Amino acid sequence: MASLLRPACVLLATLGVLTGLAYPALVTLALRALFPVQATGSLVRDGERVLGSRLIGQPFSEPGWFWGRPSATAPRPYTATASGGSNLGPSNPALHEAVKLRIAALRAADPGNPAPVPVDLVTASGSGLDPHLSPAAALYQVGRVARARGLPEPAVRRLVEARIEPRTLGLFGEPRVNVLLLNLDLERAARGGA
């Protein structure tokens, strides 16, 4: 029995070191060398200060900012450790009520906007962390943001249009706008930098 136990333990320890330490370290170093921005979380920085990630949405609720998709994470919105959808199906009354409340909040924030509310402004994504909006959802908010910031609507519209990202490789997904990056552009424009 001891003659079988020793080789098994050595094999277990060797494989543990190889697959648990050496391989992850090698992959981490290779990816940091090949994709330094992505390997560190696609962080958006202002000098040394981290403002957020290109991959995780942030809550914006003031009228002078573009608002992202609602987040389904708890206890706070856009909590990366609690990623997940609301799991409310299309026939669930709680989803209908949440959507009605979100539409009412959007209408109250911009009462003069008669356009239909884009669906991604009132429904959470599957992860609850989506940092993107459809171009239609970003353009829907141009009037409210421009008025709150005291900027001309065409200038704010140009900011949105400049931030529209095409489909990945021209095939996958839909055109989208990263809300954090758009709001940073908006802040620069409001300070006179654009």
C-alpha positions, 0 to 999 in steps of 0.5 A: 500500500505504501508503495502505491501511496507515495507515487500518487502523492508525488503525482498529485503534488506535481500536478497541483504545482503545474496546473495550480501555479505554473500554468496560471502564472505563465498564462498571466504573464503571457497575456499581460505582455500581449494584452496589457490593458485587457489583462488588468481589467480594461481600466479607464484612468485619469493619470493614476486615478482609476475612474472605472472599467470599460467592461463594467457599467456604473450608476449615473443618475443626475440629469447631466449624465448619460444613464446606462442600462438598469442593473439587476445586481444587489445590494448596489447597482453594478456590483461586479461580485453579484453579477446576474440578471433579475431572472424575471420573465416577460410575463412576470408582473414584477418586470412589468411594474419595474419597466413602468417605473423606469419609463415614468422616471425617464419621462419625468426627467425629460418631459418634452421628449415624445420619442419612444423609450428604447428598451435597453433603458428600461431592462437590465442585461443578463449580467446586470453589469453592461457598460453599453447602450444602443445608439438609439438609447444614447441619442434618446438622452441627448436633449436632457443631457444638453439642457442640464449641461447648457451645451448645444444639442448638436454638440452632444449628439456629435459626442454620441455619434463619435462614441458609437462602436461598430459590431465586433469584427463587423459580424458579432453583436450590435453597434453600441456606446460605452456610457462611461467613455461617453460621459468622460467625453461629455465632461471634457466638452463641458469644461471646454476641452472639445 
